[in-house]
């Protein structure tokens, strides 16, 4: 019983929510939007998601993370944000709890 409690606590800590700061982009263009010629970054991100089948993602300057929620990021397309959520390392997906504009 004691070991089960320890394992449960350890598993909970591994999946603890984190804070990520970056720019809302899409998983097709990632960090660069100039090649698409669809206008400014926010417009390109939205078009890629709506018309090209791309998904919203977060680019932190080094890596692109897929986002589990595809509705919350839309108003922040092309903008710097703070995402709170849980990163699943194997898939590179952040399970989004919240998104807010970065200060």
Buried (B, 14 or more C-beta within 10 A) or exposed (E): EEEEEEEEEEEEEEEEBEEBEBBBBBBBBEBEBEEBEBEEBBBBBBBBBEEEEBBBBBBEEEEBBBBBBEEBBBEBBBBEBBBBBBBBEEEEBBBBBEBEEEE
